[in-house]
Amino acid sequence: GALALRPRQQTALPGAVHTNLPVPCQSKINDETYDCEDDHAEIDPNLPGTYRITVSAWPYLDAEFTYEN
């Protein structure tokens, strides 16, 4: 019943692959949300540009990344 700080995710984005994703989680890329059931996910955008990615999984803090293709 006591308040506690939310833990940080260990999620990383080396290259085009997210690693150490919390399972399950949601990954929001720009305005599209995707459900993730694995501890890794490949980013495969079909257009060049900058992508803002937010990984959410309770009770973890959101992890935010910028990916440039």
ROMARVEX-863803 format. One record per residue (C-alpha): residue in three letters; z, y, x. Coordinates in steps of 0.1 Angstrom, whole numbers, padded with zeros to 4 digits, always signed. Layout:
N
AlaZYX ...
//
This chain:
69
Gly+0000+0000+0000 Ala+0000+0024+0030 Leu-0029+0046+0039 Ala-0049+0035+0070 Leu-0079+0049+0089 Arg-0112+0032+0082 Pro-0125+0013+0112 Arg-0157+0023+0131 Gln-0187+0000+0130 Gln-0199-0017+0161 Thr-0235-0013+0149 Ala-0260-0003+0176 Leu-0297+0006+0176 Pro-0312-0005+0209 Gly-0349+0001+0205 Ala-0361-0009+0170 Val-0334-0035+0163 His-0300-0029+0147 Thr-0274-0052+0161 Asn-0237-0059+0152 Leu-0243-0050+0116 Pro-0213-0057+0093 Val-0221-0084+0068 Pro-0229-0075+0040 Cys-0240-0039+0044 Gln-0266-0014+0031 Ser-0291+0004+0053 Lys-0305+0036+0041 Ile-0337+0047+0058 Asn-0346+0082+0047 Asp-0343+0078+0009 Glu-0348+0040+0006 Thr-0318+0017+0005 Tyr-0319-0019+0017 Asp-0293-0047+0014 Cys-0286-0065+0046 Glu-0271-0100+0047 Asp-0276-0106+0085 Asp-0258-0091+0115 His-0291-0077+0128 Ala-0322-0060+0113 Glu-0355-0048+0128 Ile-0368-0013+0120 Asp-0405-0016+0113 Pro-0418+0017+0100 Asn-0455+0019+0092 Leu-0459+0056+0099 Pro-0451+0077+0130 Gly-0422+0101+0126 Thr-0385+0105+0127 Tyr-0363+0083+0105 Arg-0327+0090+0095 Ile-0308+0057+0091 Thr-0273+0053+0076 Val-0255+0019+0076 Ser-0228+0016+0050 Ala-0202-0012+0046 Trp-0168-0009+0031 Pro-0142-0005+0046 Tyr-0161+0007+0077 Leu-0171+0043+0084 Asp-0208+0049+0079 Ala-0229+0047+0111 Glu-0258+0072+0114 Phe-0288+0069+0136 Thr-0321+0087+0142 Tyr-0351+0066+0151 Glu-0384+0081+0163 Asn-0415+0060+0159 
//
